[in-house]
């Protein structure tokens, strides 16, 4: 794709109505199962970050499954982004906490990663997908930790919350689900955003744990990152259009002011003399014809 016609992924939206009609046409064609499997394989082939993330979650779960309960709890607490660990080694726990899950097999996280998150990575590309997930995870964690520290200082919550376990990819996934809002076009975009807000707000109202607050903050971060990405993409397209317009105008001016084709120079006096000299050297057939000599010049 040429640079002048490149469109940033944040501006590539889809209409759910058109997608539904295309799906109905696709469903009527033969060999549906085979084509569905091939389409899903193509999707996974274009989403290496999601596949690597899901595989890492499986490996860490398998590690906890093979360890004793005491060792497993120590691993979880060492990777947790609680207030105590964030005060000691924030960078290490911010990275490690995203790859561990507490509890049983993370069916929900893995299914979301290989479906919705895979579609998001195919839309944005691996690098942008990783950035959105990382910003959501880190940003929501920092906001939550600051809130916990403030509440503990005010004696609003118990001190034991500073040592609670908080691991998993849910913050990053929540941010990416919010960013997916900008993939949709028309009323579907607002409906998706409203459903996300209501769902996460209900979680905060119903449970009111710091994890639920973290999910809600991650959602707001995802909306913010998506809005910034769309705004910057529009600005980039506008700058390229202005540059293309200036280049076209400059090219038109250059062609209009270009020097005309060189004209033939007028014949000079020297050229005329040379032409006359050439004519003098031309043979005169009359001088070789004795019969055409004048009488007074004949020899008797």
Buried (B, 14 or more C-beta within 10 A) or exposed (E): EEEEEEEBBBEEBBEBEEEEEEEEEEEEEEEEEEEEEEEEEEBBEEBEBBBEBBEBBBEBBEEBEEEEEEEBBEBBBBBBBBBEBBEEEBEEBBBBBBBBBBEEEBEEBBEBBBEBBBBBBBBBBBEBBBBBBBBBBBBBBBBBBEBBBEBBEEEEBEEEBBEBBBBBBBBBBBBBBBBBBBBBBEEBBEEBBEEBBEBBEEBBEEEEBBBBBBBBBBBBBBBBBBBEBBEEBEEBBEEBEEEEEEEEEEEEEEEEEEEEEEEEEEEEEEEEEEEEEEEEEEEEEEEEEEEEEEEEEEEE
